[in-house]
Each structure stands twice: as C-alpha cells, then as structure tokens.
C-alpha cells in the first residue's frame, strides 16, 4: 500500500445544482499523521469528511481511502474507517456500554469480541465507572469521549474526527487532545480532523489545510505556514544608548531589524531559538538587555494572509452561530 | 490492526441491533410503556362502552312488552274481535324482542357492539404505532445518529427495515394486549374460534404494519423538521380510521366514503381480525382480506425501501 492513506483529486460537492460546498480540492494524507482541515463554519469541512466517509457522493472528482475508491468501493471504506461525528450521536436512552456494543453490532463484530473491546475502549476514554449509566446524565466531555470510543470500536486504520472539541471547556479540550495524540502515538493511526479552532490545529496537526469557501488555500505543517509569513517578532531594549542594529543583524536567522524609539523590532525565523543568541551576542559586547518580548505569528495571521480576512470575523455569520448553538444546547442537556 | 475479516459479512447484520435500540426506548421506559397500554384501554372504554349501540334496540321502551300492551289496548278500544288477540300479541311481542338482535346481527354481524368495536381497535393501534416510526427517522437525522449509522457498513435497507420491524413488533404486542383486555371487558368470541386464530391476527397485523410503516417512513425520510411528519400524521390518521369499518360497517356509508373504505387496507385488516375472532369465520372473505393486505404490504414496503434507499445514498 502506498504511503498516502487518503488521496483526493478535484473532489467537488455541489448541493442543489448551485451551492458549491467543496470546490475541486486536492490533498493527500500520509500514513500515521494527523491532518487537519482548518476553516470557519460553512467552509466545506464537514462536507469533505462526509464524502470521504461515503455518506455523500461527490459531484465531481475522486478520492480514495486506504486505496479504496470512495464512490465505487464505499462498503470497503466504511469497514476500515472510524468516524467521530460533530454531533453527540450516542443514544441517550442507552447506557455507555450499550452504545458501544450497538456500534460494534453495526460493524458486524461478534458479541464476545465486542465485549472485550468495549472494556478496553471504556478504559481508554476513562468511562469505565459510567459504563452502566444512561448517556442522559453524561456531561459534554463524557459524551465526546464516548463518541470517540464508538468511533474506535472497529479498530479503524483511519479515524475521521469532525470538530472533536466543539463546545468543550478548556480542560476537557486538552484531555481530548491527549487522547488524539495517544491514538497516533500508540496505535500508529492516521487521523483526519476538522476544526475551526486555530489553537487546536496548531497543537495537534502535523499538517494543516486551510479551507475557505470550499477551496483549499494552503497546505503545510503549522510551523512552516507560520514561518512562511516571515518569522517571529522579537522586541528588545538595551540599557545603553548605542545603536546595535548591525550587531543584531549579524545573528543567524535574523531577517530585519528596525530601531523604533528606545527598542528594536527584530523579524527573525525561529524566534525562540534566535532570541538567546542575540542576547548572548549583545552581552559579549558589553550591552545589557533590559526587556525582551517574543511574538510568534499564530495561524490566525496565516489565515489572514491567505484569505484576506480574520478567522474570527469569518466565524460571525448567523448560520454558523445557529449551528454552534444547536450543538452546544445538546451538549448541555 | 484492523480485523474486519472476523466481522460478519451477513447483509442483514445490525438489523436486530437497530431494531432492539428502538424497542429498548419503549420497554425500558416505564412511563411510555404504561401509556401505550393505557391508550387502547381508554379508547375501548370511551368508544366501545360509551357508544352502547346494542342497548338502543334492546334496552329502550319501544321494544318491550309495554309497547305491545298499549297496542293491544288500543285495538280493544276500537272494538276488534278479541278471541285471537292474546296469541297474536304474544307472537308480536316475540318478534319485537327478537328485532333488536336481528338488527344488530344484520348491521354488525354480531349482537355485541363492544366486541365489534374492540376488534376495530386493533387496526387502530397498528395505524397509530406505525405513524410514529416515521418520526423516529426524523429524530435520528436531527441528532446525527442517521449519519453515524450511514458511515458504518450496515446496509441502507437494514436501516429502514429496523424502523419497520420495531414498529411492527410494537403493534403486534399491543394487539395481543388489546385482545386480553377486551376479553376481560367481555369480548364474545365467534362460534368457531380457536387459539390458532390468534396467530392469524398476528399475521395480518404483521402485514399491515409493515405496509403502513414503510409508507410513513417514505413520507418522512426527506424531512429534517419534526413538524412535517406531525402534520402528515394529523392530516391522515382520523380520516383513514373513520373511512374504514373499524367503528361502523361500510355498507351504510355514503358512496364516496365507501369507495375510500374499499381501498383502505385498515378495512381489510379489521375485517380479517373480526372474521378470526368474533364472526362465524367466512374463509373465502378471510383469504381475500389476507391477499389484499399482503399485496399492500409488499407494494408499500418496496416503494418505501426504494425511495429511502435512493435518498439515503445521495
């Protein structure tokens, strides 16, 4: 099998003949990486996932998952992928364990195998104590973990996560990230996830595709995308009055130095590594650094650079708000 | 890591899991379970016992000897010859007192309206229970469960089948319950009733429920709002119920209503159940009923499944 676990070529979905949700996207996901689709709500992330997991048929283009064509070999694809949907789909009237066993039945997993796996999965997502409680009483974070367990019941090689931390508080979000990292590290799983949280894409993904209006605007590792903007911004001041611009300029990775008032604005790649070198260089010449701050470009700046608008602004469409509220309400119930 | 080879390759895998999920919602929720039992009792009490049609003919004064006595006196006053009168009026009295039950037999094919109506309740339950199968599809869609199931290797047809099957099993259970309750309330079985006939009732219930729930699912599978199936259900449930022989024989209905009743599968279901339980079974009519409902079930299920399949694999 090739290194490319997911491969999409010109993948397109048009709803009702005029609403283009996904517009000729090309990308590939490598074995064992976490690949993120980053974009505001309505950008086409979920539509892309739904095509890859064979719920929606592409209007145009093609894609394959583990070598199976999503349109022609949809049954084979469904067998080998796991899906953690955006919504809380677990049945509230059933218990946690019953929900996992229901999912196992849907994959045709024999009951004795399913029971063993359910025990393992409940342990993995730390819900063992709640396995016989109805999902009704579960909190949002617990439900999200239960969804994760259900998505893993068929031991998928590829796991699709649609907005895995939508509506979760910071603590629960961090915990969820840890589960996701664990899946990659311990099981060598390939993960495809969508998110509209920049921090999440930054923290988790090996590679990110920024998607806007159904088109991929840029693909790459988060670090690389950020560096492509020209690096970090280091601001420093020294005790002495002398102009040290030239001295700073000589340090490695420094691209540009400007003296503004009493401080220097330095554009540098790998700012967190460059800053100590600059300090060291200045100290050797007898200067004392009094203040230093380091600003790293965030994915928001990357997003801004490529789409021409801030991600937060793009978020504020009414429809997106309504969709989010719906999920949040369910999360709280 | 993937062990799909050990998994079931059966095309119907997941059918029972999905059906049982629906059933658990019902039998594991005591309140809902209780309500679904109380409902037919209420209807039987309200319609069966309150509309005591038999009593109109047997319990009212114009049928009693009181009436005959007054007639006798009136004839005597008009100077009729009196020697044959007592025996003549004796006959007349007998004819009148038999009139009530013969009217009942002629209209309802049984002397007991409660039995007639209680059996009609069985078809009624089939209609009501299956209607809600459509709604559960809408819920599954709204909650994302439908998409989740669609992403698993479960066949599309199984998803629909499970809805049909759970509604059918529920209705059949309720039908059995109605028979028990009706017997407790005084249902009079037909002359050649045997326990085997109960199996016949379950068979016809199975057929009609498969047909009805397929239709309701086909109607609602496209809708994303819970209001749509509600409106559809409200629009058609009572007309469908009253344009059948569930409460009253069709032969006294106006022509236009009769023509609706004639194609209404509920008419045939109710007739079949009556033939099996309370009438002197007419095997030809019964076979006709089964044939009609059977064809209805097959056609409706095919339409339902084809439409749903097309919609689910968009």
Interface residues (C-beta under 8 A of the other chain):
Chain A: X50 X53 X54 X55 X56 X57 X75 X78 X79 X80 X81 X83 X85 X86 X87 X88 X89 X91 X93 X94 X98 X101 X102 X103 X105 X106 X107 X108 X109 X110 X113 X150 X154 X155 X156 X157 X187 X188 X330
Chain B: X1 X2 X3 X4 X6 X7 X8 X9 X10 X13 X14 X16 X17 X18 X21 X24 X25 X28 X29 X143 X144 X145 X147 X148 X149 X150 X151 X152 X153 X154 X313 X314
